């Protein structure tokens, strides 16, 4: 019988859990023609209503000067595979041009009626990658869970005023948590 050490086991368990969780998601992609390359689209939310996946997109222009050439804007977002397999209806907020097919341009008031009674299955706001300041005040376990959810590398460098042994390598995307009484009080990068 071979004995595996605890840290190795926990690491394997975490990677296996993450892989299984990703297997239940599928990307919903949207592509549409726009008047110039300055237009970008994003998926703001998705709803399931009457056996259809309602994909709500937002069109925004970067405000710069762009060559007036018809371009393609794309966006994608993760959703459960069972929802991704449903027939889709695409709704677009912020459209300023008078042509295009494959989607319906709507106002916020019209959209409210369309999604009434639907179940929200995706929200860009909930899937927004948190910034360092968003971790301050969270309990350590919640801060680590949030960082893990968004695949943000992190470590604890100080607990109740005592520095913990850490490596000196600098990683610009890694968050360093300082903990006081079980809560994150300071977050630095590196």
C-alpha positions as a LaTeX table, in Angstrom:
\begin{tabular}{lrrr}
\hline
Residue & $x$ (\AA) & $y$ (\AA) & $z$ (\AA) \\
\hline
Unk1 & 0.00 & 0.00 & 0.00 \\
Unk2 & 1.44 & 3.35 & $-1.05$ \\
Unk3 & 0.85 & 6.36 & 1.20 \\
Unk4 & 0.31 & 9.75 & $-0.41$ \\
Unk5 & 1.06 & 12.88 & 1.55 \\
Unk6 & $-1.81$ & 15.20 & 2.48 \\
Unk7 & $-0.73$ & 18.35 & 0.52 \\
Unk8 & $-0.32$ & 16.29 & $-2.67$ \\
Unk9 & $-3.74$ & 14.70 & $-2.16$ \\
Unk10 & $-5.42$ & 18.07 & $-1.57$ \\
Unk11 & $-3.75$ & 19.53 & $-4.66$ \\
Unk12 & $-4.92$ & 16.61 & $-6.81$ \\
Unk13 & $-8.42$ & 16.90 & $-5.36$ \\
Unk14 & $-8.56$ & 20.62 & $-6.16$ \\
Unk15 & $-7.44$ & 20.10 & $-9.78$ \\
Unk16 & $-9.88$ & 17.22 & $-10.26$ \\
Unk17 & $-12.76$ & 19.28 & $-8.83$ \\
Unk18 & $-11.92$ & 22.21 & $-11.10$ \\
Unk19 & $-11.80$ & 19.95 & $-14.15$ \\
Unk20 & $-15.15$ & 18.37 & $-13.29$ \\
Unk21 & $-16.73$ & 21.80 & $-12.70$ \\
Unk22 & $-15.48$ & 23.03 & $-16.11$ \\
Unk23 & $-17.00$ & 19.94 & $-17.79$ \\
Unk24 & $-20.49$ & 21.21 & $-16.92$ \\
Unk25 & $-19.97$ & 24.55 & $-18.69$ \\
Unk26 & $-20.08$ & 25.43 & $-22.35$ \\
Unk27 & $-19.36$ & 28.72 & $-24.10$ \\
Unk28 & $-22.22$ & 30.58 & $-25.74$ \\
Unk29 & $-20.80$ & 32.69 & $-28.55$ \\
Unk30 & $-22.38$ & 35.59 & $-30.40$ \\
Unk31 & $-21.06$ & 37.25 & $-33.55$ \\
Unk32 & $-22.66$ & 40.08 & $-35.49$ \\
Unk33 & $-21.84$ & 42.61 & $-38.18$ \\
Unk34 & $-21.18$ & 46.16 & $-36.94$ \\
Unk35 & $-20.61$ & 49.43 & $-38.86$ \\
Unk36 & $-16.94$ & 49.83 & $-37.90$ \\
Unk37 & $-14.22$ & 48.16 & $-35.78$ \\
Unk38 & $-14.89$ & 50.60 & $-32.92$ \\
Unk39 & $-18.06$ & 48.72 & $-31.97$ \\
Unk40 & $-17.70$ & 45.98 & $-29.36$ \\
Unk41 & $-20.37$ & 43.66 & $-28.01$ \\
Unk42 & $-20.56$ & 41.87 & $-24.69$ \\
Unk43 & $-22.95$ & 39.33 & $-23.24$ \\
Unk44 & $-24.53$ & 40.94 & $-20.19$ \\
Unk45 & $-26.92$ & 38.19 & $-19.13$ \\
Unk46 & $-28.72$ & 35.04 & $-20.23$ \\
Unk47 & $-32.15$ & 33.76 & $-19.30$ \\
Unk48 & $-34.09$ & 30.56 & $-19.92$ \\
Unk49 & $-37.72$ & 31.22 & $-20.83$ \\
Unk50 & $-40.20$ & 28.88 & $-22.54$ \\
Unk51 & $-37.51$ & 26.40 & $-23.56$ \\
Unk52 & $-35.26$ & 29.02 & $-25.17$ \\
Unk53 & $-31.99$ & 30.63 & $-24.14$ \\
Unk54 & $-32.38$ & 34.41 & $-24.26$ \\
Unk55 & $-28.95$ & 36.00 & $-24.75$ \\
Unk56 & $-28.82$ & 39.71 & $-23.85$ \\
Unk57 & $-25.95$ & 41.60 & $-25.49$ \\
Unk58 & $-24.78$ & 45.19 & $-25.15$ \\
Unk59 & $-23.22$ & 47.13 & $-28.04$ \\
Unk60 & $-20.78$ & 49.94 & $-27.21$ \\
Unk61 & $-18.58$ & 52.15 & $-29.34$ \\
Unk62 & $-15.09$ & 53.08 & $-28.18$ \\
Unk63 & $-15.66$ & 56.70 & $-29.19$ \\
Unk64 & $-12.57$ & 56.90 & $-31.36$ \\
Unk65 & $-12.32$ & 57.56 & $-35.07$ \\
Unk66 & $-12.59$ & 54.34 & $-37.05$ \\
Unk67 & $-12.55$ & 53.43 & $-40.70$ \\
Unk68 & $-16.17$ & 52.96 & $-41.82$ \\
Unk69 & $-15.90$ & 49.33 & $-42.85$ \\
Unk70 & $-18.36$ & 46.65 & $-41.84$ \\
Unk71 & $-16.68$ & 44.46 & $-39.24$ \\
Unk72 & $-17.61$ & 41.53 & $-37.06$ \\
Unk73 & $-17.88$ & 41.86 & $-33.29$ \\
Unk74 & $-17.80$ & 38.73 & $-31.13$ \\
Unk75 & $-18.50$ & 37.84 & $-27.53$ \\
Unk76 & $-18.78$ & 34.64 & $-25.52$ \\
Unk77 & $-19.74$ & 33.63 & $-22.00$ \\
Unk78 & $-19.88$ & 30.35 & $-20.04$ \\
Unk79 & $-23.19$ & 28.73 & $-19.16$ \\
Unk80 & $-24.27$ & 25.22 & $-18.14$ \\
Unk81 & $-24.19$ & 22.79 & $-21.06$ \\
Unk82 & $-27.89$ & 22.00 & $-20.71$ \\
Unk83 & $-28.72$ & 25.69 & $-21.24$ \\
Unk84 & $-26.21$ & 26.14 & $-24.08$ \\
Unk85 & $-27.97$ & 23.38 & $-26.03$ \\
Unk86 & $-31.30$ & 25.26 & $-26.06$ \\
Unk87 & $-32.47$ & 27.24 & $-29.12$ \\
Unk88 & $-31.27$ & 30.85 & $-28.81$ \\
Unk89 & $-32.80$ & 34.25 & $-29.19$ \\
Unk90 & $-30.31$ & 37.13 & $-29.20$ \\
Unk91 & $-31.31$ & 40.59 & $-28.01$ \\
Unk92 & $-29.10$ & 43.63 & $-28.50$ \\
Unk93 & $-29.09$ & 46.82 & $-26.43$ \\
Unk94 & $-27.33$ & 49.95 & $-27.71$ \\
Unk95 & $-27.68$ & 49.36 & $-31.45$ \\
Unk96 & $-27.29$ & 52.58 & $-33.47$ \\
Unk97 & $-27.34$ & 51.25 & $-37.04$ \\
Unk98 & $-30.36$ & 50.32 & $-39.16$ \\
Unk99 & $-29.43$ & 46.90 & $-40.52$ \\
Unk100 & $-28.39$ & 43.42 & $-39.41$ \\
Unk101 & $-29.96$ & 40.05 & $-38.87$ \\
Unk102 & $-29.73$ & 37.15 & $-36.45$ \\
Unk103 & $-30.67$ & 39.29 & $-33.46$ \\
Unk104 & $-33.36$ & 41.68 & $-32.25$ \\
Unk105 & $-32.51$ & 45.24 & $-31.25$ \\
Unk106 & $-34.43$ & 46.23 & $-28.10$ \\
Unk107 & $-34.73$ & 49.04 & $-25.59$ \\
Unk108 & $-34.35$ & 48.35 & $-21.85$ \\
Unk109 & $-38.16$ & 48.67 & $-21.45$ \\
Unk110 & $-38.81$ & 46.10 & $-24.20$ \\
Unk111 & $-36.19$ & 43.77 & $-22.76$ \\
Unk112 & $-37.83$ & 43.87 & $-19.33$ \\
Unk113 & $-41.05$ & 42.47 & $-20.85$ \\
Unk114 & $-39.20$ & 39.83 & $-22.88$ \\
Unk115 & $-37.30$ & 38.37 & $-19.92$ \\
Unk116 & $-40.25$ & 38.57 & $-17.49$ \\
Unk117 & $-40.81$ & 35.13 & $-15.98$ \\
Unk118 & $-37.47$ & 33.82 & $-17.22$ \\
Unk119 & $-34.79$ & 32.26 & $-15.05$ \\
Unk120 & $-31.43$ & 34.05 & $-15.12$ \\
Unk121 & $-28.63$ & 31.55 & $-15.80$ \\
Unk122 & $-25.74$ & 33.97 & $-16.42$ \\
Unk123 & $-24.83$ & 37.48 & $-15.34$ \\
Unk124 & $-21.67$ & 39.28 & $-16.43$ \\
Unk125 & $-21.71$ & 41.21 & $-13.14$ \\
Unk126 & $-21.49$ & 37.95 & $-11.16$ \\
Unk127 & $-18.68$ & 36.67 & $-13.37$ \\
Unk128 & $-16.65$ & 39.89 & $-13.28$ \\
Unk129 & $-13.07$ & 39.26 & $-12.24$ \\
Unk130 & $-12.62$ & 40.89 & $-8.82$ \\
Unk131 & $-9.97$ & 43.52 & $-8.18$ \\
Unk132 & $-7.58$ & 43.46 & $-5.21$ \\
Unk133 & $-9.77$ & 45.89 & $-3.22$ \\
Unk134 & $-12.77$ & 43.53 & $-3.57$ \\
Unk135 & $-11.10$ & 41.03 & $-1.20$ \\
Unk136 & $-10.67$ & 43.45 & 1.71 \\
Unk137 & $-13.02$ & 42.66 & 4.57 \\
Unk138 & $-13.74$ & 39.11 & 3.43 \\
Unk139 & $-13.08$ & 36.15 & 5.69 \\
Unk140 & $-9.99$ & 34.26 & 4.53 \\
Unk141 & $-11.95$ & 31.20 & 3.38 \\
Unk142 & $-14.30$ & 33.38 & 1.29 \\
Unk143 & $-11.40$ & 35.38 & $-0.18$ \\
Unk144 & $-9.62$ & 32.17 & $-1.19$ \\
Unk145 & $-12.82$ & 30.73 & $-2.68$ \\
Unk146 & $-13.38$ & 33.92 & $-4.72$ \\
Unk147 & $-9.78$ & 33.89 & $-5.96$ \\
Unk148 & $-10.04$ & 30.19 & $-6.85$ \\
Unk149 & $-13.33$ & 30.75 & $-8.69$ \\
Unk150 & $-11.65$ & 33.30 & $-10.96$ \\
Unk151 & $-8.35$ & 31.36 & $-11.11$ \\
Unk152 & $-6.41$ & 34.21 & $-9.49$ \\
Unk153 & $-3.13$ & 33.05 & $-7.94$ \\
Unk154 & $-2.92$ & 34.06 & $-4.28$ \\
Unk155 & $-1.18$ & 33.39 & $-0.99$ \\
Unk156 & $-1.32$ & 34.47 & 2.64 \\
Unk157 & 1.76 & 36.48 & 3.64 \\
Unk158 & 0.79 & 37.70 & 7.11 \\
Unk159 & $-1.57$ & 36.53 & 9.87 \\
Unk160 & $-2.26$ & 38.76 & 12.88 \\
Unk161 & 0.94 & 40.76 & 12.38 \\
Unk162 & 3.21 & 37.71 & 11.91 \\
Unk163 & 4.90 & 37.31 & 8.54 \\
Unk164 & 4.66 & 33.83 & 7.05 \\
Unk165 & 7.52 & 32.20 & 5.16 \\
Unk166 & 7.12 & 33.02 & 1.46 \\
Unk167 & 9.17 & 32.86 & $-1.69$ \\
Unk168 & 10.70 & 36.06 & $-3.04$ \\
Unk169 & 9.68 & 35.50 & $-6.64$ \\
Unk170 & 7.58 & 38.29 & $-8.09$ \\
Unk171 & 4.40 & 37.35 & $-9.93$ \\
Unk172 & 2.47 & 40.43 & $-11.08$ \\
Unk173 & $-0.91$ & 38.66 & $-11.10$ \\
Unk174 & $-0.59$ & 36.99 & $-7.69$ \\
Unk175 & $-2.47$ & 38.48 & $-4.73$ \\
Unk176 & $-0.84$ & 38.56 & $-1.29$ \\
Unk177 & $-3.34$ & 38.54 & 1.57 \\
Unk178 & $-2.65$ & 40.02 & 5.02 \\
Unk179 & $-5.07$ & 38.63 & 7.60 \\
Unk180 & $-6.21$ & 40.14 & 10.91 \\
Unk181 & $-8.70$ & 38.25 & 13.10 \\
Unk182 & $-9.64$ & 35.94 & 10.23 \\
Unk183 & $-10.38$ & 38.71 & 7.71 \\
Unk184 & $-8.39$ & 40.15 & 4.81 \\
Unk185 & $-7.14$ & 43.61 & 5.77 \\
Unk186 & $-4.58$ & 44.26 & 3.04 \\
Unk187 & $-4.01$ & 42.96 & $-0.47$ \\
Unk188 & $-0.89$ & 43.56 & $-2.54$ \\
Unk189 & 0.25 & 42.13 & $-5.84$ \\
Unk190 & 3.46 & 40.27 & $-6.45$ \\
\hline
\end{tabular}
